[in-house]
Amino acid sequence: SPFSSSSSSSSPLARPLPWPLRSPLPLLLPLLFFLFRSPSGCRPWLRKGKRPEGRRGAKIFYDEFQAKKYATSSRMISIQTEMTRRALELLELPLGPRTLLLDIGCGSGLSGNVMDNHGVHWVGIDISAPMLGQCQARHPASELVLGDMGDGLPFREAAFDGAIGISCLQWLCAQETSDSSMENLVRFFRSLRACLRPAGRAVFQFYPENDEQSTLVTRAARKAGFKGGVMVDDEDKPRQRKFYLCLSLSDKPSFMRAADRERWQQRRNQAFKEKKITQTEANRKKRKFEKKSKYSGRRRSKKFKR
């Protein structure tokens, strides 16, 4: 009988399925781990926008996962190194052991590598403890401060010759209203003016979301007593465009002169061409052509032989 116990036990359809096939949970575990591996992980329903400062504050966004990712990304290291070099050039200060700079939003210490190469003494401040941990591992002898630049800088008066900040100002602009953003910016710039020496300078690279944000930052800096303005590199290339806020307490920065800007653009284009030529020559040396080949290295058929 098909309903007997002996036949049901011997039938392959009556055997119980393995545990992974009975429950979908083991199949969903890798997906759940990917989505919830970090507070700032891949969760599109928690995002307010594409920009990091539009999702949540820097203190929450840069957790252990993001800090390690930022510190080990070759793309981020290359971009921030280039922007730091440009900021130090616009700073127009003699770089050496007697120069003390403030790195605002120092993060994982990528800008510190460039300043160490120039022999400059620097102090870093950042709001994220995991990012400062990465910076401490990269620069064990550096002096770091955990603090929010929106609350003001906790340094004594006339302590620094200059200050730089890479990709930090846009976090102060990411407020609910423009009035609160203006209040935070003015508080920050006034505390920055207090800790700079009378001939001090400051350069900030930032990514404004629109022209209104760029104007807001410039107004706040001038309200605090700074002179200067915003300079844009690669203005004709939207994806490579870089904004630099150059400030001074004594005189107008020379970046406002068109001749300096054109000379910098020529030097940069020449360096890019030299790098491209060097890469092309290196790729040519790697190619190995066979005797019976034409350009591509593949063996030619008999009908093409002479």
Summary of the structure (lengths in Angstrom):
residues: 306
radius of gyration: 28.1
end to end distance: 81.2
largest distance: 102.8
contacts: 835
relative contact order: 0.08
helix: 51%
strand: 15%
